[in-house]
Amino acid sequence: MIEIGDNVTWTGSDGCTNTGLVIGIDNIAIGTPVYIIRSKTGWRVRIPQERCKKTIP
């Protein structure tokens, strides 16, 4: 289970693998969580659970 403060990786729409820190979780009541992530480049992105993988920093 991914939680706030976890480091995650995901594949962007450009096909590149990105890493970042989970700073929030949205849509928990609807079913599939959407993670709000601050990427290492400083951008804040919203990525669905099925595209995220928890990593060890």
C-alpha positions as CSV (number, residue, x, y, z in Angstrom):
1,M,0.0,0.0,0.0
2,I,1.4,3.4,-1.0
3,E,1.1,6.1,1.6
4,I,1.9,9.8,1.9
5,G,5.7,10.2,2.3
6,D,6.5,7.1,0.1
7,N,8.9,7.3,-2.9
8,V,7.3,6.0,-6.1
9,T,8.2,5.5,-9.8
10,W,5.8,5.7,-12.7
11,T,6.0,5.8,-16.5
12,G,5.0,9.1,-18.0
13,S,3.1,9.7,-21.2
14,D,6.4,10.2,-23.0
15,G,7.5,6.7,-22.0
16,C,10.1,7.9,-19.6
17,T,10.3,6.5,-16.0
18,N,9.9,9.2,-13.4
19,T,10.4,9.2,-9.6
20,G,8.9,11.4,-6.9
21,L,7.4,11.7,-3.4
22,V,3.7,11.1,-2.6
23,I,2.4,14.3,-1.0
24,G,-1.3,13.5,-1.1
25,I,-4.0,10.9,-2.0
26,D,-7.3,11.7,-3.8
27,N,-10.4,9.8,-4.7
28,I,-10.1,7.3,-1.9
29,A,-13.9,7.0,-1.5
30,I,-14.5,6.4,-5.3
31,G,-12.3,3.3,-5.4
32,T,-9.0,3.7,-7.2
33,P,-6.7,6.2,-5.5
34,V,-5.0,8.9,-7.4
35,Y,-1.7,9.9,-5.9
36,I,-0.5,13.6,-5.9
37,I,3.3,13.4,-6.4
38,R,6.0,15.9,-6.3
39,S,8.5,14.8,-8.9
40,K,12.3,15.2,-8.6
41,T,12.1,18.0,-11.2
42,G,9.7,19.9,-8.9
43,W,6.4,19.3,-10.8
44,R,3.3,18.2,-8.9
45,V,1.5,15.5,-10.8
46,R,-1.6,13.3,-10.3
47,I,-1.0,9.6,-11.1
48,P,-3.5,6.7,-10.7
49,Q,-2.6,3.8,-8.5
50,E,-2.2,1.3,-11.4
51,R,0.7,3.4,-12.9
52,C,2.6,3.8,-9.6
53,K,5.1,1.5,-8.0
54,K,6.6,2.0,-4.5
55,T,10.4,2.3,-4.4
56,I,13.0,2.4,-1.7
57,P,14.8,5.7,-1.6
